[in-house]
Amino acid sequence: MTQMAEAAVLGDAVAESSVLTRKPRQLLLAFFGEYVCDRYFEPVRASVLLSVLEGAGVAASAVRTNLDRMVASGLLERHRLGREIGFQLTAHGSEVLREAAGRVNGPSPFDPQGEGWTLVTFTVPEDVRTLRHRLRAALTWSGFSVLRDGLWIAPGAVDLASALDAIIPELPPGSVNAFGATELEGFRMDETVRTVWDIPRIRGAHDEFLSHWGREDAASDLPPLTARTVLVADWLALLRADPRLPRQYMDDDWPADRSAELFTRRHREFAFPAVRDFASLVG
């Protein structure tokens, strides 16, 4: 299950209008991805999770509701810890977060994976709408958008088998067809790219991320643990909004590199105080 086997876990198939629209689920997954997956192997008390997300302005009731949903979806399992409840990643949840980490911490998160283009068509029965939503979400996370009715396109040579690994076994045989494509002489992709993808919206997502996290006081009112969790949640939203379009179709001042540099700097800046806070809370 590579790239993002359960993309629907990390975001809806249609990106938010703002990358800074922070849903409790996104914050919880950012927290578990940063501090728990392959790092902390005990259940995390609910009070710890409530404390971290409360710092981000999330109500306790919303945290509990989303924890219940994550248990129901098989990402977390619930444990009794004396008078408290704890939550621990399942094997499935850990795998999902490991794969997300590949792009979160990757050196070139906004560059296409290889040359050319990948095309996909699919047919999913009406009686399995949830599966269709998961499929669309997985395609969106992998950079796909709709070219024509029923035909999706993504930049690069997308490893579709890996991206859809968790979904394909649940689909009827032959539901998904995929092809690699290259640009033909005389049929440049410039106009197609601007028709298929909302370039101003993608730029706006970068600009919003840069504007907020470029301020040195962006997280001055947040505990370090909450600040790093919010930063990663915002970064995941930006990764979902940017489909990794080839730079030759972008403006000369395309902001993707600046976003990556800023995320890396702030991520490192929060690292030690956030880990210290985490150790204090779980201890």
DRENDO-1510 file (C-alpha; in Angstrom, 1 decimal, always signed):
<recs>
REC; n; res; u; v; w
REC; 1; MET; +0.0; +0.0; +0.0 .
REC; 2; THR; +2.2; +2.9; -1.2 .
REC; 3; GLN; +1.8; +6.6; -1.8 .
REC; 4; MET; -1.5; +6.8; +0.0 .
REC; 5; ALA; -3.5; +3.5; +0.0 .
REC; 6; GLU; -6.4; +5.0; +1.9 .
REC; 7; ALA; -6.4; +8.5; +0.6 .
REC; 8; ALA; -9.9; +9.1; +1.8 .
REC; 9; VAL; -8.5; +8.9; +5.4 .
REC; 10; LEU; -6.4; +12.0; +4.9 .
REC; 11; GLY; -8.8; +14.1; +2.9 .
REC; 12; ASP; -11.9; +14.3; +0.8 .
REC; 13; ALA; -11.8; +13.7; -2.9 .
REC; 14; VAL; -12.4; +17.4; -3.5 .
REC; 15; ALA; -9.8; +19.6; -1.9 .
REC; 16; GLU; -10.9; +22.3; +0.6 .
REC; 17; SER; -11.1; +25.8; -0.7 .
REC; 18; SER; -8.5; +26.7; +2.1 .
REC; 19; VAL; -5.5; +24.5; +3.0 .
REC; 20; LEU; -5.9; +26.0; +6.5 .
REC; 21; THR; -9.4; +24.5; +7.0 .
REC; 22; ARG; -8.3; +22.1; +9.7 .
REC; 23; LYS; -10.5; +19.1; +10.4 .
REC; 24; PRO; -10.2; +17.2; +13.6 .
REC; 25; ARG; -9.5; +14.0; +11.6 .
REC; 26; GLN; -6.6; +15.7; +9.8 .
REC; 27; LEU; -5.1; +16.9; +13.0 .
REC; 28; LEU; -5.4; +13.5; +14.7 .
REC; 29; LEU; -3.8; +11.7; +11.8 .
REC; 30; ALA; -1.0; +14.3; +11.7 .
REC; 31; PHE; -0.4; +13.7; +15.4 .
REC; 32; PHE; -0.4; +9.9; +15.1 .
REC; 33; GLY; +1.8; +10.1; +12.1 .
REC; 34; GLU; +4.4; +12.4; +13.7 .
REC; 35; TYR; +4.6; +11.0; +17.2 .
REC; 36; VAL; +3.1; +7.6; +17.4 .
REC; 37; CYS; +3.6; +5.6; +14.2 .
REC; 38; ASP; +6.8; +3.5; +14.6 .
REC; 39; ARG; +7.8; +5.7; +17.6 .
REC; 40; TYR; +5.4; +5.1; +20.5 .
REC; 41; PHE; +4.0; +1.7; +21.0 .
REC; 42; GLU; +1.5; +2.2; +23.9 .
REC; 43; PRO; -2.1; +3.4; +23.7 .
REC; 44; VAL; -2.3; +7.2; +23.8 .
REC; 45; ARG; -4.7; +8.4; +26.5 .
REC; 46; ALA; -7.7; +10.3; +25.3 .
REC; 47; SER; -6.8; +13.2; +27.6 .
REC; 48; VAL; -3.6; +13.6; +25.7 .
REC; 49; LEU; -5.3; +13.9; +22.4 .
REC; 50; LEU; -7.9; +16.2; +23.8 .
REC; 51; SER; -5.2; +18.5; +25.2 .
REC; 52; VAL; -3.3; +18.7; +21.9 .
REC; 53; LEU; -6.3; +19.4; +19.7 .
REC; 54; GLU; -7.8; +21.8; +22.2 .
REC; 55; GLY; -4.8; +23.9; +21.6 .
REC; 56; ALA; -5.8; +24.1; +18.0 .
REC; 57; GLY; -9.3; +25.2; +18.8 .
REC; 58; VAL; -11.0; +21.8; +18.4 .
REC; 59; ALA; -13.9; +21.0; +20.8 .
REC; 60; ALA; -13.6; +17.8; +22.9 .
REC; 61; SER; -16.8; +16.5; +21.4 .
REC; 62; ALA; -15.4; +16.7; +17.9 .
REC; 63; VAL; -12.2; +15.0; +19.0 .
REC; 64; ARG; -14.2; +12.1; +20.5 .
REC; 65; THR; -16.5; +11.8; +17.5 .
REC; 66; ASN; -13.5; +11.5; +15.1 .
REC; 67; LEU; -11.7; +9.0; +17.3 .
REC; 68; ASP; -14.8; +6.9; +17.2 .
REC; 69; ARG; -14.9; +7.1; +13.4 .
REC; 70; MET; -11.2; +6.2; +13.2 .
REC; 71; VAL; -11.9; +3.1; +15.3 .
REC; 72; ALA; -14.8; +2.2; +13.1 .
REC; 73; SER; -12.7; +2.6; +10.0 .
REC; 74; GLY; -10.0; +0.3; +11.3 .
REC; 75; LEU; -7.3; +2.9; +11.8 .
REC; 76; LEU; -7.3; +2.9; +15.6 .
REC; 77; GLU; -8.2; +0.5; +18.3 .
REC; 78; ARG; -9.6; +1.4; +21.7 .
REC; 79; HIS; -8.1; +0.2; +25.0 .
REC; 80; ARG; -9.2; +0.6; +28.6 .
REC; 81; LEU; -6.4; +2.3; +30.7 .
REC; 82; GLY; -7.8; +2.2; +34.3 .
REC; 83; ARG; -10.4; +5.0; +34.3 .
REC; 84; GLU; -9.3; +6.3; +31.0 .
REC; 85; ILE; -9.6; +5.2; +27.4 .
REC; 86; GLY; -6.5; +5.0; +25.2 .
REC; 87; PHE; -6.2; +4.8; +21.4 .
REC; 88; GLN; -3.6; +2.8; +19.5 .
REC; 89; LEU; -2.8; +2.5; +15.8 .
REC; 90; THR; -3.8; -0.7; +14.2 .
REC; 91; ALA; -1.5; -2.4; +11.7 .
REC; 92; HIS; -3.6; -1.0; +8.9 .
REC; 93; GLY; -3.5; +2.5; +10.5 .
REC; 94; SER; +0.3; +2.3; +10.8 .
REC; 95; GLU; +0.7; +1.2; +7.2 .
REC; 96; VAL; -1.5; +4.1; +5.9 .
REC; 97; LEU; +0.6; +6.7; +7.9 .
REC; 98; ARG; +3.9; +5.2; +6.8 .
REC; 99; GLU; +2.9; +5.6; +3.2 .
REC; 100; ALA; +1.7; +9.2; +3.8 .
REC; 101; ALA; +5.1; +9.9; +5.4 .
REC; 102; GLY; +6.9; +9.1; +2.2 .
REC; 103; ARG; +5.5; +12.2; +0.6 .
REC; 104; VAL; +5.2; +14.4; +3.7 .
REC; 105; ASN; +9.0; +14.1; +4.3 .
REC; 106; GLY; +10.0; +13.5; +0.7 .
REC; 107; PRO; +12.7; +15.7; -1.0 .
REC; 108; SER; +10.6; +16.6; -4.0 .
REC; 109; PRO; +6.9; +16.5; -2.9 .
REC; 110; PHE; +5.7; +18.6; -5.8 .
REC; 111; ASP; +7.6; +17.0; -8.7 .
REC; 112; PRO; +5.9; +14.5; -11.0 .
REC; 113; GLN; +6.8; +10.8; -10.6 .
REC; 114; GLY; +8.4; +10.2; -14.0 .
REC; 115; GLU; +7.6; +11.5; -17.5 .
REC; 116; GLY; +4.4; +11.7; -19.5 .
REC; 117; TRP; +0.9; +11.3; -18.2 .
REC; 118; THR; -1.3; +8.6; -16.7 .
REC; 119; LEU; -4.9; +8.1; -17.8 .
REC; 120; VAL; -7.6; +6.2; -15.9 .
REC; 121; THR; -11.2; +5.2; -16.5 .
REC; 122; PHE; -13.3; +3.3; -14.0 .
REC; 123; THR; -16.8; +2.0; -13.5 .
REC; 124; VAL; -18.1; +1.4; -10.0 .
REC; 125; PRO; -21.7; +0.2; -9.4 .
REC; 126; GLU; -24.2; +2.6; -7.9 .
REC; 127; ASP; -24.7; +0.3; -4.8 .
REC; 128; VAL; -21.1; +0.8; -3.6 .
REC; 129; ARG; -20.9; +4.6; -3.4 .
REC; 130; THR; -18.5; +4.5; -0.5 .
REC; 131; LEU; -16.0; +2.5; -2.5 .
REC; 132; ARG; -16.4; +4.9; -5.4 .
REC; 133; HIS; -15.7; +7.8; -3.1 .
REC; 134; ARG; -12.5; +6.1; -1.8 .
REC; 135; LEU; -11.4; +5.4; -5.4 .
REC; 136; ARG; -11.9; +9.1; -6.3 .
REC; 137; ALA; -10.1; +10.2; -3.2 .
REC; 138; ALA; -7.1; +7.9; -3.9 .
REC; 139; LEU; -6.9; +9.2; -7.5 .
REC; 140; THR; -7.1; +12.8; -6.3 .
REC; 141; TRP; -4.3; +12.2; -3.7 .
REC; 142; SER; -2.2; +10.8; -6.6 .
REC; 143; GLY; -2.6; +13.9; -8.7 .
REC; 144; PHE; -5.5; +12.9; -10.9 .
REC; 145; SER; -8.2; +15.2; -12.2 .
REC; 146; VAL; -11.1; +14.8; -14.7 .
REC; 147; LEU; -10.1; +15.3; -18.3 .
REC; 148; ARG; -13.4; +14.3; -19.8 .
REC; 149; ASP; -16.5; +12.5; -18.5 .
REC; 150; GLY; -15.2; +9.2; -17.1 .
REC; 151; LEU; -11.5; +9.9; -18.0 .
REC; 152; TRP; -9.0; +11.0; -15.4 .
REC; 153; ILE; -5.5; +12.3; -16.0 .
REC; 154; ALA; -2.4; +12.7; -13.8 .
REC; 155; PRO; +1.1; +14.0; -14.5 .
REC; 156; GLY; +3.9; +11.5; -14.6 .
REC; 157; ALA; +4.0; +7.7; -14.5 .
REC; 158; VAL; +1.8; +7.2; -11.4 .
REC; 159; ASP; +2.3; +3.8; -9.7 .
REC; 160; LEU; -1.5; +3.2; -9.8 .
REC; 161; ALA; -1.3; -0.4; -8.7 .
REC; 162; SER; +0.3; +0.7; -5.4 .
REC; 163; ALA; -1.9; +3.8; -5.0 .
REC; 164; LEU; -5.1; +1.7; -5.3 .
REC; 165; ASP; -3.8; -1.5; -3.7 .
REC; 166; ALA; -6.3; -1.3; -0.8 .
REC; 167; ILE; -9.2; -0.6; -3.1 .
REC; 168; ILE; -8.8; -2.8; -6.2 .
REC; 169; PRO; -9.5; -6.1; -4.3 .
REC; 170; GLU; -13.0; -4.8; -3.4 .
REC; 171; LEU; -13.8; -3.7; -7.0 .
REC; 172; PRO; -15.5; -6.0; -9.6 .
REC; 173; PRO; -13.0; -7.3; -12.1 .
REC; 174; GLY; -12.2; -4.9; -14.9 .
REC; 175; SER; -13.6; -1.9; -13.0 .
REC; 176; VAL; -10.4; +0.2; -13.5 .
REC; 177; ASN; -8.5; +0.6; -16.8 .
REC; 178; ALA; -5.2; +2.6; -16.9 .
REC; 179; PHE; -2.8; +3.8; -19.6 .
REC; 180; GLY; +0.4; +5.7; -20.0 .
REC; 181; ALA; +0.5; +8.6; -22.4 .
REC; 182; THR; +3.0; +11.1; -23.9 .
REC; 183; GLU; +2.5; +14.5; -25.5 .
REC; 184; LEU; +2.3; +14.4; -29.3 .
REC; 185; GLU; +4.0; +17.0; -31.5 .
REC; 186; GLY; +1.5; +19.7; -32.4 .
REC; 187; PHE; -0.8; +18.9; -29.5 .
REC; 188; ARG; +0.8; +20.7; -26.6 .
REC; 189; MET; -0.6; +20.2; -23.1 .
REC; 190; ASP; -0.4; +23.8; -22.0 .
REC; 191; GLU; -4.0; +24.6; -22.5 .
REC; 192; THR; -5.2; +21.2; -21.4 .
REC; 193; VAL; -3.3; +21.6; -18.1 .
REC; 194; ARG; -5.1; +24.9; -17.4 .
REC; 195; THR; -8.4; +23.5; -18.3 .
REC; 196; VAL; -8.1; +20.3; -16.2 .
REC; 197; TRP; -6.5; +21.8; -13.2 .
REC; 198; ASP; -7.4; +25.1; -11.4 .
REC; 199; ILE; -3.9; +26.6; -11.4 .
REC; 200; PRO; -5.0; +29.8; -9.6 .
REC; 201; ARG; -6.5; +27.7; -6.8 .
REC; 202; ILE; -3.3; +25.6; -6.5 .
REC; 203; ARG; -1.2; +28.7; -6.4 .
REC; 204; GLY; -3.6; +30.2; -3.8 .
REC; 205; ALA; -3.1; +27.1; -1.6 .
REC; 206; HIS; +0.7; +27.6; -1.7 .
REC; 207; ASP; +0.3; +31.3; -1.1 .
REC; 208; GLU; -1.9; +30.7; +1.9 .
REC; 209; PHE; +0.5; +28.2; +3.4 .
REC; 210; LEU; +3.4; +30.6; +2.8 .
REC; 211; SER; +1.6; +33.6; +4.2 .
REC; 212; HIS; +0.6; +31.8; +7.4 .
REC; 213; TRP; +3.7; +29.8; +8.2 .
REC; 214; GLY; +6.1; +32.4; +6.9 .
REC; 215; ARG; +5.2; +34.6; +9.9 .
REC; 216; GLU; +7.6; +33.9; +12.7 .
REC; 217; ASP; +4.6; +34.3; +15.1 .
REC; 218; ALA; +2.4; +31.9; +13.2 .
REC; 219; ALA; +2.4; +29.4; +16.2 .
REC; 220; SER; +3.5; +31.7; +19.0 .
REC; 221; ASP; +0.2; +31.1; +20.9 .
REC; 222; LEU; +0.3; +27.3; +20.5 .
REC; 223; PRO; +2.2; +24.7; +22.6 .
REC; 224; PRO; +5.0; +23.2; +20.5 .
REC; 225; LEU; +3.3; +19.8; +20.2 .
REC; 226; THR; +0.1; +21.4; +18.9 .
REC; 227; ALA; +2.1; +23.7; +16.6 .
REC; 228; ARG; +3.9; +20.9; +14.9 .
REC; 229; THR; +0.7; +18.9; +14.6 .
REC; 230; VAL; -1.1; +21.8; +13.0 .
REC; 231; LEU; +1.8; +22.4; +10.6 .
REC; 232; VAL; +1.8; +18.8; +9.4 .
REC; 233; ALA; -2.0; +18.9; +9.0 .
REC; 234; ASP; -1.7; +22.0; +6.9 .
REC; 235; TRP; +1.1; +20.4; +4.9 .
REC; 236; LEU; -1.0; +17.4; +4.1 .
REC; 237; ALA; -3.8; +19.6; +2.9 .
REC; 238; LEU; -1.3; +21.4; +0.6 .
REC; 239; LEU; +0.0; +18.1; -0.7 .
REC; 240; ARG; -3.5; +17.1; -1.5 .
REC; 241; ALA; -4.2; +20.4; -3.3 .
REC; 242; ASP; -1.1; +20.3; -5.5 .
REC; 243; PRO; -1.1; +17.5; -8.2 .
REC; 244; ARG; +2.6; +17.7; -9.0 .
REC; 245; LEU; +2.2; +19.3; -12.4 .
REC; 246; PRO; +5.4; +19.6; -14.5 .
REC; 247; ARG; +7.2; +22.9; -14.0 .
REC; 248; GLN; +7.2; +23.8; -17.7 .
REC; 249; TYR; +3.5; +24.4; -17.5 .
REC; 250; MET; +3.8; +26.7; -14.4 .
REC; 251; ASP; +4.8; +30.3; -14.1 .
REC; 252; ASP; +8.5; +31.2; -13.5 .
REC; 253; ASP; +7.8; +32.2; -9.9 .
REC; 254; TRP; +5.8; +29.0; -9.1 .
REC; 255; PRO; +5.8; +28.8; -5.2 .
REC; 256; ALA; +6.1; +25.0; -4.7 .
REC; 257; ASP; +9.9; +25.1; -3.8 .
REC; 258; ARG; +9.3; +27.9; -1.4 .
REC; 259; SER; +6.6; +26.0; +0.3 .
REC; 260; ALA; +8.8; +22.9; +0.6 .
REC; 261; GLU; +11.7; +24.9; +2.1 .
REC; 262; LEU; +9.4; +26.7; +4.6 .
REC; 263; PHE; +7.8; +23.4; +5.7 .
REC; 264; THR; +11.2; +21.8; +6.3 .
REC; 265; ARG; +12.4; +24.8; +8.3 .
REC; 266; ARG; +9.4; +25.1; +10.5 .
REC; 267; HIS; +9.1; +21.3; +10.9 .
REC; 268; ARG; +12.7; +21.2; +12.3 .
REC; 269; GLU; +12.2; +24.3; +14.4 .
REC; 270; PHE; +9.3; +22.7; +16.3 .
REC; 271; ALA; +10.9; +19.3; +16.5 .
REC; 272; PHE; +12.7; +19.2; +19.9 .
REC; 273; PRO; +10.2; +21.2; +22.0 .
REC; 274; ALA; +7.4; +19.2; +20.5 .
REC; 275; VAL; +9.0; +15.8; +21.3 .
REC; 276; ARG; +9.7; +17.1; +24.8 .
REC; 277; ASP; +6.0; +18.1; +25.2 .
REC; 278; PHE; +4.9; +14.7; +24.0 .
REC; 279; ALA; +7.2; +12.8; +26.4 .
REC; 280; SER; +5.8; +15.0; +29.2 .
REC; 281; LEU; +2.2; +14.3; +28.3 .
REC; 282; VAL; +2.4; +10.6; +27.8 .
REC; 283; GLY; +4.7; +10.2; +30.8 .
</recs>
